[in-house]
Amino acid sequence: MCLAVPAQICKIDGIVAEVDMAGTTVRASLIMVPDAKIGDYVLLHTGFAIQIIDEEDALETLKLFKEMEMIPETT
């Protein structure tokens, strides 16, 4: 099963970004979303940001993932 996960862009260096994925920072390619900016939410799939998404939709999806226990609680 493949999932795309919402992540927020924290830093951009060329076509590579650091994104926050529910408390974990990972690197992602922005080659498919060249208009993405710091603070945008993107759908992340296999290391590639594939679509810029609305913040409200991203937060709702992350909330659902937490409810399904797909994301551990961070405190």
Predicted model as a PDB file, atoms N, CA, C, CB and O in Angstrom, pLDDT in the B-factor column:
MODEL        1                                                                  
ATOM      1  N   MET A   1       0.846  -1.169   0.000  1.00 67.00           N  
ATOM      2  CA  MET A   1       0.000   0.000   0.000  1.00 67.00           C  
ATOM      3  C   MET A   1       0.892   1.233   0.000  1.00 67.00           C  
ATOM      4  CB  MET A   1      -0.962  -0.002   1.215  1.00 67.00           C  
ATOM      5  O   MET A   1       1.860   1.301   0.756  1.00 67.00           O  
ATOM      6  N   CYS A   2       0.577   2.183  -0.825  1.00 73.00           N  
ATOM      7  CA  CYS A   2       1.335   3.427  -0.904  1.00 73.00           C  
ATOM      8  C   CYS A   2       0.492   4.566  -0.348  1.00 73.00           C  
ATOM      9  CB  CYS A   2       1.767   3.725  -2.364  1.00 73.00           C  
ATOM     10  O   CYS A   2      -0.699   4.673  -0.641  1.00 73.00           O  
ATOM     11  N   LEU A   3       1.114   5.401   0.443  1.00 82.00           N  
ATOM     12  CA  LEU A   3       0.455   6.565   0.998  1.00 82.00           C  
ATOM     13  C   LEU A   3       1.265   7.805   0.698  1.00 82.00           C  
ATOM     14  CB  LEU A   3       0.248   6.409   2.500  1.00 82.00           C  
ATOM     15  O   LEU A   3       2.495   7.769   0.675  1.00 82.00           O  
ATOM     16  N   ALA A   4       0.577   8.886   0.471  1.00 89.00           N  
ATOM     17  CA  ALA A   4       1.215  10.192   0.437  1.00 89.00           C  
ATOM     18  C   ALA A   4       0.841  10.862   1.753  1.00 89.00           C  
ATOM     19  CB  ALA A   4       0.764  11.053  -0.827  1.00 89.00           C  
ATOM     20  O   ALA A   4      -0.317  10.835   2.171  1.00 89.00           O  
ATOM     21  N   VAL A   5       1.821  11.454   2.391  1.00 92.00           N  
ATOM     22  CA  VAL A   5       1.630  12.009   3.726  1.00 92.00           C  
ATOM     23  C   VAL A   5       1.824  13.516   3.679  1.00 92.00           C  
ATOM     24  CB  VAL A   5       2.605  11.364   4.740  1.00 92.00           C  
ATOM     25  O   VAL A   5       2.764  13.993   3.043  1.00 92.00           O  
ATOM     26  N   PRO A   6       0.950  14.280   4.343  1.00 95.00           N  
ATOM     27  CA  PRO A   6       1.149  15.726   4.398  1.00 95.00           C  
ATOM     28  C   PRO A   6       2.412  16.067   5.184  1.00 95.00           C  
ATOM     29  CB  PRO A   6      -0.072  16.414   5.030  1.00 95.00           C  
ATOM     30  O   PRO A   6       2.710  15.445   6.204  1.00 95.00           O  
ATOM     31  N   ALA A   7       3.134  17.039   4.706  1.00 96.00           N  
ATOM     32  CA  ALA A   7       4.332  17.516   5.383  1.00 96.00           C  
ATOM     33  C   ALA A   7       4.455  19.013   5.118  1.00 96.00           C  
ATOM     34  CB  ALA A   7       5.611  16.744   4.899  1.00 96.00           C  
ATOM     35  O   ALA A   7       4.039  19.506   4.070  1.00 96.00           O  
ATOM     36  N   GLN A   8       5.033  19.731   6.084  1.00 97.00           N  
ATOM     37  CA  GLN A   8       5.192  21.177   5.939  1.00 97.00           C  
ATOM     38  C   GLN A   8       6.644  21.504   5.622  1.00 97.00           C  
ATOM     39  CB  GLN A   8       4.737  21.914   7.221  1.00 97.00           C  
ATOM     40  O   GLN A   8       7.561  20.995   6.267  1.00 97.00           O  
ATOM     41  N   ILE A   9       6.843  22.354   4.628  1.00 98.00           N  
ATOM     42  CA  ILE A   9       8.194  22.741   4.217  1.00 98.00           C  
ATOM     43  C   ILE A   9       8.797  23.692   5.250  1.00 98.00           C  
ATOM     44  CB  ILE A   9       8.174  23.404   2.813  1.00 98.00           C  
ATOM     45  O   ILE A   9       8.212  24.722   5.585  1.00 98.00           O  
ATOM     46  N   CYS A  10       9.981  23.325   5.746  1.00 97.00           N  
ATOM     47  CA  CYS A  10      10.686  24.128   6.746  1.00 97.00           C  
ATOM     48  C   CYS A  10      11.838  24.913   6.130  1.00 97.00           C  
ATOM     49  CB  CYS A  10      11.209  23.236   7.865  1.00 97.00           C  
ATOM     50  O   CYS A  10      12.139  26.025   6.564  1.00 97.00           O  
ATOM     51  N   LYS A  11      12.482  24.334   5.120  1.00 97.00           N  
ATOM     52  CA  LYS A  11      13.678  24.943   4.547  1.00 97.00           C  
ATOM     53  C   LYS A  11      13.787  24.481   3.099  1.00 97.00           C  
ATOM     54  CB  LYS A  11      14.965  24.566   5.364  1.00 97.00           C  
ATOM     55  O   LYS A  11      13.433  23.349   2.773  1.00 97.00           O  
ATOM     56  N   ILE A  12      14.279  25.364   2.233  1.00 97.00           N  
ATOM     57  CA  ILE A  12      14.453  25.012   0.823  1.00 97.00           C  
ATOM     58  C   ILE A  12      15.866  25.338   0.408  1.00 97.00           C  
ATOM     59  CB  ILE A  12      13.435  25.754  -0.076  1.00 97.00           C  
ATOM     60  O   ILE A  12      16.375  26.421   0.696  1.00 97.00           O  
ATOM     61  N   ASP A  13      16.506  24.387  -0.278  1.00 97.00           N  
ATOM     62  CA  ASP A  13      17.840  24.596  -0.854  1.00 97.00           C  
ATOM     63  C   ASP A  13      17.780  24.059  -2.286  1.00 97.00           C  
ATOM     64  CB  ASP A  13      18.985  23.873   0.003  1.00 97.00           C  
ATOM     65  O   ASP A  13      17.965  22.865  -2.520  1.00 97.00           O  
ATOM     66  N   GLY A  14      17.521  24.956  -3.234  1.00 95.00           N  
ATOM     67  CA  GLY A  14      17.372  24.527  -4.626  1.00 95.00           C  
ATOM     68  C   GLY A  14      16.089  23.752  -4.811  1.00 95.00           C  
ATOM     69  O   GLY A  14      15.002  24.265  -4.541  1.00 95.00           O  
ATOM     70  N   ILE A  15      16.209  22.509  -5.273  1.00 96.00           N  
ATOM     71  CA  ILE A  15      15.010  21.673  -5.462  1.00 96.00           C  
ATOM     72  C   ILE A  15      14.831  20.678  -4.334  1.00 96.00           C  
ATOM     73  CB  ILE A  15      15.085  20.928  -6.786  1.00 96.00           C  
ATOM     74  O   ILE A  15      14.001  19.773  -4.417  1.00 96.00           O  
ATOM     75  N   VAL A  16      15.625  20.852  -3.261  1.00 97.00           N  
ATOM     76  CA  VAL A  16      15.514  19.962  -2.096  1.00 97.00           C  
ATOM     77  C   VAL A  16      14.997  20.766  -0.907  1.00 97.00           C  
ATOM     78  CB  VAL A  16      16.892  19.296  -1.758  1.00 97.00           C  
ATOM     79  O   VAL A  16      15.442  21.886  -0.655  1.00 97.00           O  
ATOM     80  N   ALA A  17      14.055  20.177  -0.184  1.00 97.00           N  
ATOM     81  CA  ALA A  17      13.489  20.833   0.989  1.00 97.00           C  
ATOM     82  C   ALA A  17      13.648  19.952   2.209  1.00 97.00           C  
ATOM     83  CB  ALA A  17      12.012  21.171   0.765  1.00 97.00           C  
ATOM     84  O   ALA A  17      13.733  18.728   2.107  1.00 97.00           O  
ATOM     85  N   GLU A  18      13.686  20.586   3.356  1.00 97.00           N  
ATOM     86  CA  GLU A  18      13.500  19.867   4.611  1.00 97.00           C  
ATOM     87  C   GLU A  18      12.040  20.062   4.971  1.00 97.00           C  
ATOM     88  CB  GLU A  18      14.477  20.382   5.762  1.00 97.00           C  
ATOM     89  O   GLU A  18      11.548  21.190   5.012  1.00 97.00           O  
ATOM     90  N   VAL A  19      11.355  18.972   5.229  1.00 97.00           N  
ATOM     91  CA  VAL A  19       9.943  19.038   5.562  1.00 97.00           C  
ATOM     92  C   VAL A  19       9.701  18.378   6.904  1.00 97.00           C  
ATOM     93  CB  VAL A  19       9.092  18.374   4.474  1.00 97.00           C  
ATOM     94  O   VAL A  19      10.363  17.409   7.276  1.00 97.00           O  
ATOM     95  N   ASP A  20       8.735  18.927   7.617  1.00 95.00           N  
ATOM     96  CA  ASP A  20       8.307  18.351   8.893  1.00 95.00           C  
ATOM     97  C   ASP A  20       7.133  17.433   8.623  1.00 95.00           C  
ATOM     98  CB  ASP A  20       7.926  19.460   9.931  1.00 95.00           C  
ATOM     99  O   ASP A  20       6.087  17.851   8.128  1.00 95.00           O  
ATOM    100  N   MET A  21       7.339  16.168   8.963  1.00 87.00           N  
ATOM    101  CA  MET A  21       6.307  15.163   8.740  1.00 87.00           C  
ATOM    102  C   MET A  21       5.889  14.631  10.112  1.00 87.00           C  
ATOM    103  CB  MET A  21       6.820  14.001   7.798  1.00 87.00           C  
ATOM    104  O   MET A  21       6.420  13.634  10.602  1.00 87.00           O  
ATOM    105  N   ALA A  22       4.916  15.328  10.719  1.00 80.00           N  
ATOM    106  CA  ALA A  22       4.397  14.946  12.026  1.00 80.00           C  
ATOM    107  C   ALA A  22       5.504  14.847  13.077  1.00 80.00           C  
ATOM    108  CB  ALA A  22       3.662  13.623  11.925  1.00 80.00           C  
ATOM    109  O   ALA A  22       5.552  13.895  13.857  1.00 80.00           O  
ATOM    110  N   GLY A  23       6.386  15.836  13.084  1.00 87.00           N  
ATOM    111  CA  GLY A  23       7.433  15.882  14.100  1.00 87.00           C  
ATOM    112  C   GLY A  23       8.757  15.296  13.676  1.00 87.00           C  
ATOM    113  O   GLY A  23       9.734  15.382  14.420  1.00 87.00           O  
ATOM    114  N   THR A  24       8.817  14.707  12.513  1.00 90.00           N  
ATOM    115  CA  THR A  24      10.057  14.151  11.992  1.00 90.00           C  
ATOM    116  C   THR A  24      10.472  14.967  10.770  1.00 90.00           C  
ATOM    117  CB  THR A  24       9.894  12.637  11.632  1.00 90.00           C  
ATOM    118  O   THR A  24       9.671  15.213   9.869  1.00 90.00           O  
ATOM    119  N   THR A  25      11.749  15.385  10.758  1.00 95.00           N  
ATOM    120  CA  THR A  25      12.246  16.166   9.629  1.00 95.00           C  
ATOM    121  C   THR A  25      12.906  15.236   8.620  1.00 95.00           C  
ATOM    122  CB  THR A  25      13.243  17.254  10.102  1.00 95.00           C  
ATOM    123  O   THR A  25      13.766  14.427   8.969  1.00 95.00           O  
ATOM    124  N   VAL A  26      12.491  15.363   7.371  1.00 95.00           N  
ATOM    125  CA  VAL A  26      13.065  14.560   6.290  1.00 95.00           C  
ATOM    126  C   VAL A  26      13.339  15.464   5.099  1.00 95.00           C  
ATOM    127  CB  VAL A  26      12.117  13.390   5.890  1.00 95.00           C  
ATOM    128  O   VAL A  26      12.793  16.562   5.002  1.00 95.00           O  
ATOM    129  N   ARG A  27      14.196  14.989   4.189  1.00 97.00           N  
ATOM    130  CA  ARG A  27      14.493  15.725   2.960  1.00 97.00           C  
ATOM    131  C   ARG A  27      13.542  15.252   1.870  1.00 97.00           C  
ATOM    132  CB  ARG A  27      15.982  15.528   2.527  1.00 97.00           C  
ATOM    133  O   ARG A  27      13.176  14.078   1.801  1.00 97.00           O  
ATOM    134  N   ALA A  28      13.153  16.197   1.020  1.00 97.00           N  
ATOM    135  CA  ALA A  28      12.220  15.870  -0.055  1.00 97.00           C  
ATOM    136  C   ALA A  28      12.582  16.646  -1.308  1.00 97.00           C  
ATOM    137  CB  ALA A  28      10.768  16.173   0.364  1.00 97.00           C  
ATOM    138  O   ALA A  28      13.032  17.790  -1.238  1.00 97.00           O  
ATOM    139  N   SER A  29      12.385  16.024  -2.434  1.00 98.00           N  
ATOM    140  CA  SER A  29      12.577  16.704  -3.711  1.00 98.00           C  
ATOM    141  C   SER A  29      11.361  17.576  -4.019  1.00 98.00           C  
ATOM    142  CB  SER A  29      12.816  15.680  -4.851  1.00 98.00           C  
ATOM    143  O   SER A  29      10.220  17.161  -3.817  1.00 98.00           O  
ATOM    144  N   LEU A  30      11.619  18.781  -4.507  1.00 98.00           N  
ATOM    145  CA  LEU A  30      10.540  19.688  -4.921  1.00 98.00           C  
ATOM    146  C   LEU A  30      10.420  19.752  -6.437  1.00 98.00           C  
ATOM    147  CB  LEU A  30      10.776  21.093  -4.361  1.00 98.00           C  
ATOM    148  O   LEU A  30       9.750  20.638  -6.967  1.00 98.00           O  
ATOM    149  N   ILE A  31      11.059  18.828  -7.137  1.00 97.00           N  
ATOM    150  CA  ILE A  31      11.091  18.900  -8.597  1.00 97.00           C  
ATOM    151  C   ILE A  31       9.687  18.872  -9.211  1.00 97.00           C  
ATOM    152  CB  ILE A  31      11.918  17.750  -9.153  1.00 97.00           C  
ATOM    153  O   ILE A  31       9.482  19.408 -10.300  1.00 97.00           O  
ATOM    154  N   MET A  32       8.710  18.249  -8.519  1.00 97.00           N  
ATOM    155  CA  MET A  32       7.350  18.173  -9.065  1.00 97.00           C  
ATOM    156  C   MET A  32       6.474  19.342  -8.611  1.00 97.00           C  
ATOM    157  CB  MET A  32       6.699  16.859  -8.654  1.00 97.00           C  
ATOM    158  O   MET A  32       5.366  19.523  -9.117  1.00 97.00           O  
ATOM    159  N   VAL A  33       6.972  20.140  -7.654  1.00 97.00           N  
ATOM    160  CA  VAL A  33       6.205  21.299  -7.170  1.00 97.00           C  
ATOM    161  C   VAL A  33       7.141  22.508  -7.062  1.00 97.00           C  
ATOM    162  CB  VAL A  33       5.530  20.992  -5.782  1.00 97.00           C  
ATOM    163  O   VAL A  33       7.408  22.992  -5.962  1.00 97.00           O  
ATOM    164  N   PRO A  34       7.637  22.993  -8.206  1.00 95.00           N  
ATOM    165  CA  PRO A  34       8.642  24.060  -8.172  1.00 95.00           C  
ATOM    166  C   PRO A  34       8.149  25.373  -7.561  1.00 95.00           C  
ATOM    167  CB  PRO A  34       9.125  24.323  -9.558  1.00 95.00           C  
ATOM    168  O   PRO A  34       8.964  26.219  -7.192  1.00 95.00           O  
ATOM    169  N   ASP A  35       6.830  25.560  -7.448  1.00 96.00           N  
ATOM    170  CA  ASP A  35       6.290  26.795  -6.868  1.00 96.00           C  
ATOM    171  C   ASP A  35       6.135  26.721  -5.350  1.00 96.00           C  
ATOM    172  CB  ASP A  35       4.951  27.111  -7.494  1.00 96.00           C  
ATOM    173  O   ASP A  35       5.694  27.691  -4.734  1.00 96.00           O  
ATOM    174  N   ALA A  36       6.486  25.592  -4.736  1.00 97.00           N  
ATOM    175  CA  ALA A  36       6.317  25.428  -3.288  1.00 97.00           C  
ATOM    176  C   ALA A  36       7.218  26.406  -2.540  1.00 97.00           C  
ATOM    177  CB  ALA A  36       6.631  23.973  -2.860  1.00 97.00           C  
ATOM    178  O   ALA A  36       8.333  26.705  -2.968  1.00 97.00           O  
ATOM    179  N   LYS A  37       6.702  26.900  -1.406  1.00 97.00           N  
ATOM    180  CA  LYS A  37       7.430  27.868  -0.583  1.00 97.00           C  
ATOM    181  C   LYS A  37       7.524  27.341   0.853  1.00 97.00           C  
ATOM    182  CB  LYS A  37       6.730  29.268  -0.616  1.00 97.00           C  
ATOM    183  O   LYS A  37       6.797  26.432   1.253  1.00 97.00           O  
ATOM    184  N   ILE A  38       8.444  27.944   1.611  1.00 98.00           N  
ATOM    185  CA  ILE A  38       8.562  27.616   3.031  1.00 98.00           C  
ATOM    186  C   ILE A  38       7.213  27.896   3.700  1.00 98.00           C  
ATOM    187  CB  ILE A  38       9.719  28.441   3.716  1.00 98.00           C  
ATOM    188  O   ILE A  38       6.609  28.948   3.492  1.00 98.00           O  
ATOM    189  N   GLY A  39       6.759  26.947   4.495  1.00 97.00           N  
ATOM    190  CA  GLY A  39       5.473  27.059   5.179  1.00 97.00           C  
ATOM    191  C   GLY A  39       4.346  26.342   4.465  1.00 97.00           C  
ATOM    192  O   GLY A  39       3.322  26.042   5.079  1.00 97.00           O  
ATOM    193  N   ASP A  40       4.514  26.058   3.164  1.00 98.00           N  
ATOM    194  CA  ASP A  40       3.484  25.316   2.433  1.00 98.00           C  
ATOM    195  C   ASP A  40       3.398  23.882   2.939  1.00 98.00           C  
ATOM    196  CB  ASP A  40       3.774  25.329   0.920  1.00 98.00           C  
ATOM    197  O   ASP A  40       4.381  23.307   3.406  1.00 98.00           O  
ATOM    198  N   TYR A  41       2.217  23.330   2.836  1.00 97.00           N  
ATOM    199  CA  TYR A  41       2.033  21.892   3.064  1.00 97.00           C  
ATOM    200  C   TYR A  41       2.048  21.202   1.705  1.00 97.00           C  
ATOM    201  CB  TYR A  41       0.691  21.591   3.842  1.00 97.00           C  
ATOM    202  O   TYR A  41       1.465  21.689   0.736  1.00 97.00           O  
ATOM    203  N   VAL A  42       2.721  20.069   1.657  1.00 97.00           N  
ATOM    204  CA  VAL A  42       2.786  19.278   0.430  1.00 97.00           C  
ATOM    205  C   VAL A  42       2.433  17.836   0.756  1.00 97.00           C  
ATOM    206  CB  VAL A  42       4.195  19.368  -0.225  1.00 97.00           C  
ATOM    207  O   VAL A  42       2.535  17.398   1.901  1.00 97.00           O  
ATOM    208  N   LEU A  43       2.017  17.112  -0.268  1.00 96.00           N  
ATOM    209  CA  LEU A  43       1.865  15.664  -0.115  1.00 96.00           C  
ATOM    210  C   LEU A  43       3.210  15.049  -0.452  1.00 96.00           C  
ATOM    211  CB  LEU A  43       0.711  15.084  -1.035  1.00 96.00           C  
ATOM    212  O   LEU A  43       3.765  15.301  -1.522  1.00 96.00           O  
ATOM    213  N   LEU A  44       3.734  14.243   0.462  1.00 95.00           N  
ATOM    214  CA  LEU A  44       5.048  13.637   0.312  1.00 95.00           C  
ATOM    215  C   LEU A  44       4.883  12.144   0.019  1.00 95.00           C  
ATOM    216  CB  LEU A  44       5.910  13.860   1.588  1.00 95.00           C  
ATOM    217  O   LEU A  44       4.209  11.418   0.750  1.00 95.00           O  
ATOM    218  N   HIS A  45       5.517  11.710  -1.071  1.00 95.00           N  
ATOM    219  CA  HIS A  45       5.433  10.297  -1.460  1.00 95.00           C  
ATOM    220  C   HIS A  45       6.805   9.842  -1.939  1.00 95.00           C  
ATOM    221  CB  HIS A  45       4.353  10.073  -2.574  1.00 95.00           C  
ATOM    222  O   HIS A  45       7.345  10.390  -2.900  1.00 95.00           O  
ATOM    223  N   THR A  46       7.350   8.871  -1.288  1.00 93.00           N  
ATOM    224  CA  THR A  46       8.659   8.287  -1.618  1.00 93.00           C  
ATOM    225  C   THR A  46       9.744   9.337  -1.820  1.00 93.00           C  
ATOM    226  CB  THR A  46       8.545   7.443  -2.867  1.00 93.00           C  
ATOM    227  O   THR A  46      10.562   9.237  -2.734  1.00 93.00           O  
ATOM    228  N   GLY A  47       9.737  10.341  -0.955  1.00 94.00           N  
ATOM    229  CA  GLY A  47      10.782  11.355  -1.012  1.00 94.00           C  
ATOM    230  C   GLY A  47      10.515  12.504  -1.962  1.00 94.00           C  
ATOM    231  O   GLY A  47      11.335  13.413  -2.088  1.00 94.00           O  
ATOM    232  N   PHE A  48       9.380  12.469  -2.628  1.00 97.00           N  
ATOM    233  CA  PHE A  48       9.022  13.533  -3.561  1.00 97.00           C  
ATOM    234  C   PHE A  48       7.774  14.258  -3.072  1.00 97.00           C  
ATOM    235  CB  PHE A  48       8.795  12.964  -4.977  1.00 97.00           C  
ATOM    236  O   PHE A  48       6.782  13.623  -2.716  1.00 97.00           O  
ATOM    237  N   ALA A  49       7.824  15.587  -3.056  1.00 97.00           N  
ATOM    238  CA  ALA A  49       6.623  16.379  -2.837  1.00 97.00           C  
ATOM    239  C   ALA A  49       5.867  16.344  -4.160  1.00 97.00           C  
ATOM    240  CB  ALA A  49       6.955  17.871  -2.370  1.00 97.00           C  
ATOM    241  O   ALA A  49       6.396  16.771  -5.186  1.00 97.00           O  
ATOM    242  N   ILE A  50       4.643  15.843  -4.145  1.00 96.00           N  
ATOM    243  CA  ILE A  50       3.922  15.637  -5.404  1.00 96.00           C  
ATOM    244  C   ILE A  50       2.803  16.648  -5.629  1.00 96.00           C  
ATOM    245  CB  ILE A  50       3.348  14.247  -5.439  1.00 96.00           C  
ATOM    246  O   ILE A  50       2.285  16.759  -6.740  1.00 96.00           O  
ATOM    247  N   GLN A  51       2.420  17.396  -4.572  1.00 96.00           N  
ATOM    248  CA  GLN A  51       1.324  18.357  -4.730  1.00 96.00           C  
ATOM    249  C   GLN A  51       1.327  19.300  -3.535  1.00 96.00           C  
ATOM    250  CB  GLN A  51      -0.056  17.630  -4.861  1.00 96.00           C  
ATOM    251  O   GLN A  51       1.541  18.868  -2.402  1.00 96.00           O  
ATOM    252  N   ILE A  52       1.091  20.583  -3.781  1.00 97.00           N  
ATOM    253  CA  ILE A  52       0.871  21.535  -2.697  1.00 97.00           C  
ATOM    254  C   ILE A  52      -0.576  21.377  -2.260  1.00 97.00           C  
ATOM    255  CB  ILE A  52       1.185  23.020  -3.140  1.00 97.00           C  
ATOM    256  O   ILE A  52      -1.480  21.316  -3.093  1.00 97.00           O  
ATOM    257  N   ILE A  53      -0.793  21.311  -0.937  1.00 97.00           N  
ATOM    258  CA  ILE A  53      -2.162  21.134  -0.452  1.00 97.00           C  
ATOM    259  C   ILE A  53      -2.512  22.238   0.539  1.00 97.00           C  
ATOM    260  CB  ILE A  53      -2.337  19.745   0.203  1.00 97.00           C  
ATOM    261  O   ILE A  53      -1.642  22.890   1.117  1.00 97.00           O  
ATOM    262  N   ASP A  54      -3.800  22.418   0.711  1.00 96.00           N  
ATOM    263  CA  ASP A  54      -4.334  23.400   1.634  1.00 96.00           C  
ATOM    264  C   ASP A  54      -3.973  23.008   3.079  1.00 96.00           C  
ATOM    265  CB  ASP A  54      -5.869  23.527   1.461  1.00 96.00           C  
ATOM    266  O   ASP A  54      -4.040  21.834   3.443  1.00 96.00           O  
ATOM    267  N   GLU A  55      -3.592  24.004   3.894  1.00 95.00           N  
ATOM    268  CA  GLU A  55      -3.201  23.733   5.280  1.00 95.00           C  
ATOM    269  C   GLU A  55      -4.316  23.034   6.048  1.00 95.00           C  
ATOM    270  CB  GLU A  55      -2.820  25.032   5.987  1.00 95.00           C  
ATOM    271  O   GLU A  55      -4.054  22.103   6.810  1.00 95.00           O  
ATOM    272  N   GLU A  56      -5.548  23.471   5.854  1.00 96.00           N  
ATOM    273  CA  GLU A  56      -6.675  22.869   6.577  1.00 96.00           C  
ATOM    274  C   GLU A  56      -6.803  21.383   6.227  1.00 96.00           C  
ATOM    275  CB  GLU A  56      -7.995  23.614   6.245  1.00 96.00           C  
ATOM    276  O   GLU A  56      -7.014  20.552   7.111  1.00 96.00           O  
ATOM    277  N   ASP A  57      -6.677  21.055   4.952  1.00 94.00           N  
ATOM    278  CA  ASP A  57      -6.740  19.645   4.537  1.00 94.00           C  
ATOM    279  C   ASP A  57      -5.581  18.851   5.113  1.00 94.00           C  
ATOM    280  CB  ASP A  57      -6.738  19.533   3.006  1.00 94.00           C  
ATOM    281  O   ASP A  57      -5.759  17.709   5.539  1.00 94.00           O  
ATOM    282  N   ALA A  58      -4.388  19.449   5.130  1.00 93.00           N  
ATOM    283  CA  ALA A  58      -3.217  18.750   5.673  1.00 93.00           C  
ATOM    284  C   ALA A  58      -3.408  18.447   7.153  1.00 93.00           C  
ATOM    285  CB  ALA A  58      -1.941  19.587   5.467  1.00 93.00           C  
ATOM    286  O   ALA A  58      -3.165  17.327   7.600  1.00 93.00           O  
ATOM    287  N   LEU A  59      -3.846  19.451   7.911  1.00 93.00           N  
ATOM    288  CA  LEU A  59      -4.020  19.252   9.353  1.00 93.00           C  
ATOM    289  C   LEU A  59      -5.121  18.238   9.640  1.00 93.00           C  
ATOM    290  CB  LEU A  59      -4.342  20.585  10.042  1.00 93.00           C  
ATOM    291  O   LEU A  59      -5.000  17.441  10.570  1.00 93.00           O  
ATOM    292  N   GLU A  60      -6.192  18.259   8.852  1.00 93.00           N  
ATOM    293  CA  GLU A  60      -7.279  17.283   9.031  1.00 93.00           C  
ATOM    294  C   GLU A  60      -6.767  15.863   8.747  1.00 93.00           C  
ATOM    295  CB  GLU A  60      -8.481  17.623   8.096  1.00 93.00           C  
ATOM    296  O   GLU A  60      -7.095  14.925   9.474  1.00 93.00           O  
ATOM    297  N   THR A  61      -5.967  15.712   7.691  1.00 90.00           N  
ATOM    298  CA  THR A  61      -5.421  14.391   7.359  1.00 90.00           C  
ATOM    299  C   THR A  61      -4.485  13.908   8.462  1.00 90.00           C  
ATOM    300  CB  THR A  61      -4.673  14.435   6.007  1.00 90.00           C  
ATOM    301  O   THR A  61      -4.547  12.743   8.856  1.00 90.00           O  
ATOM    302  N   LEU A  62      -3.613  14.793   8.967  1.00 89.00           N  
ATOM    303  CA  LEU A  62      -2.709  14.403  10.054  1.00 89.00           C  
ATOM    304  C   LEU A  62      -3.492  14.007  11.301  1.00 89.00           C  
ATOM    305  CB  LEU A  62      -1.739  15.549  10.384  1.00 89.00           C  
ATOM    306  O   LEU A  62      -3.110  13.076  12.011  1.00 89.00           O  
ATOM    307  N   LYS A  63      -4.590  14.718  11.566  1.00 89.00           N  
ATOM    308  CA  LYS A  63      -5.443  14.378  12.709  1.00 89.00           C  
ATOM    309  C   LYS A  63      -6.027  12.971  12.533  1.00 89.00           C  
ATOM    310  CB  LYS A  63      -6.584  15.421  12.869  1.00 89.00           C  
ATOM    311  O   LYS A  63      -6.065  12.187  13.481  1.00 89.00           O  
ATOM    312  N   LEU A  64      -6.477  12.661  11.325  1.00 89.00           N  
ATOM    313  CA  LEU A  64      -7.027  11.323  11.061  1.00 89.00           C  
ATOM    314  C   LEU A  64      -5.956  10.245  11.225  1.00 89.00           C  
ATOM    315  CB  LEU A  64      -7.625  11.258   9.643  1.00 89.00           C  
ATOM    316  O   LEU A  64      -6.230   9.176  11.772  1.00 89.00           O  
ATOM    317  N   PHE A  65      -4.730  10.523  10.749  1.00 84.00           N  
ATOM    318  CA  PHE A  65      -3.637   9.565  10.913  1.00 84.00           C  
ATOM    319  C   PHE A  65      -3.380   9.300  12.391  1.00 84.00           C  
ATOM    320  CB  PHE A  65      -2.356  10.081  10.233  1.00 84.00           C  
ATOM    321  O   PHE A  65      -3.156   8.156  12.788  1.00 84.00           O  
ATOM    322  N   LYS A  66      -3.412  10.362  13.213  1.00 84.00           N  
ATOM    323  CA  LYS A  66      -3.207  10.188  14.658  1.00 84.00           C  
ATOM    324  C   LYS A  66      -4.323   9.348  15.256  1.00 84.00           C  
ATOM    325  CB  LYS A  66      -3.133  11.555  15.368  1.00 84.00           C  
ATOM    326  O   LYS A  66      -4.077   8.480  16.093  1.00 84.00           O  
ATOM    327  N   GLU A  67      -5.554   9.610  14.824  1.00 86.00           N  
ATOM    328  CA  GLU A  67      -6.685   8.839  15.340  1.00 86.00           C  
ATOM    329  C   GLU A  67      -6.565   7.362  14.956  1.00 86.00           C  
ATOM    330  CB  GLU A  67      -8.008   9.415  14.815  1.00 86.00           C  
ATOM    331  O   GLU A  67      -7.007   6.487  15.702  1.00 86.00           O  
ATOM    332  N   MET A  68      -5.976   7.090  13.807  1.00 81.00           N  
ATOM    333  CA  MET A  68      -5.782   5.697  13.371  1.00 81.00           C  
ATOM    334  C   MET A  68      -4.485   5.126  13.933  1.00 81.00           C  
ATOM    335  CB  MET A  68      -5.772   5.608  11.830  1.00 81.00           C  
ATOM    336  O   MET A  68      -4.094   4.005  13.607  1.00 81.00           O  
ATOM    337  N   GLU A  69      -3.819   5.918  14.788  1.00 74.00           N  
ATOM    338  CA  GLU A  69      -2.568   5.517  15.419  1.00 74.00           C  
ATOM    339  C   GLU A  69      -1.472   5.228  14.408  1.00 74.00           C  
ATOM    340  CB  GLU A  69      -2.792   4.306  16.278  1.00 74.00           C  
ATOM    341  O   GLU A  69      -0.620   4.368  14.632  1.00 74.00           O  
ATOM    342  N   MET A  70      -1.499   5.951  13.291  1.00 67.00           N  
ATOM    343  CA  MET A  70      -0.445   5.817  12.294  1.00 67.00           C  
ATOM    344  C   MET A  70       0.719   6.749  12.620  1.00 67.00           C  
ATOM    345  CB  MET A  70      -0.991   6.113  10.889  1.00 67.00           C  
ATOM    346  O   MET A  70       1.819   6.585  12.091  1.00 67.00           O  
ATOM    347  N   ILE A  71       0.470   7.742  13.504  1.00 63.00           N  
ATOM    348  CA  ILE A  71       1.513   8.675  13.917  1.00 63.00           C  
ATOM    349  C   ILE A  71       1.585   8.624  15.436  1.00 63.00           C  
ATOM    350  CB  ILE A  71       1.227  10.139  13.401  1.00 63.00           C  
ATOM    351  O   ILE A  71       0.571   8.828  16.103  1.00 63.00           O  
ATOM    352  N   PRO A  72       2.757   8.358  15.996  1.00 63.00           N  
ATOM    353  CA  PRO A  72       2.853   8.328  17.455  1.00 63.00           C  
ATOM    354  C   PRO A  72       2.710   9.723  18.047  1.00 63.00           C  
ATOM    355  CB  PRO A  72       4.181   7.712  17.887  1.00 63.00           C  
ATOM    356  O   PRO A  72       3.052  10.717  17.407  1.00 63.00           O  
ATOM    357  N   GLU A  73       2.201   9.789  19.274  1.00 62.00           N  
ATOM    358  CA  GLU A  73       2.110  11.049  19.987  1.00 62.00           C  
ATOM    359  C   GLU A  73       3.504  11.587  20.248  1.00 62.00           C  
ATOM    360  CB  GLU A  73       1.336  10.880  21.304  1.00 62.00           C  
ATOM    361  O   GLU A  73       4.407  10.827  20.600  1.00 62.00           O  
ATOM    362  N   THR A  74       3.692  12.893  20.080  1.00 63.00           N  
ATOM    363  CA  THR A  74       4.976  13.518  20.396  1.00 63.00           C  
ATOM    364  C   THR A  74       4.737  14.541  21.487  1.00 63.00           C  
ATOM    365  CB  THR A  74       5.626  14.180  19.134  1.00 63.00           C  
ATOM    366  O   THR A  74       3.876  15.409  21.345  1.00 63.00           O  
ATOM    367  N   THR A  75       5.470  14.454  22.549  1.00 60.00           N  
ATOM    368  CA  THR A  75       5.358  15.430  23.643  1.00 60.00           C  
ATOM    369  C   THR A  75       6.720  15.710  24.212  1.00 60.00           C  
ATOM    370  CB  THR A  75       4.412  14.929  24.749  1.00 60.00           C  
ATOM    371  O   THR A  75       6.848  16.505  25.143  1.00 60.00           O  
TER     372      THR A  75                                                      
ENDMDL                                                                          
END                                                                             
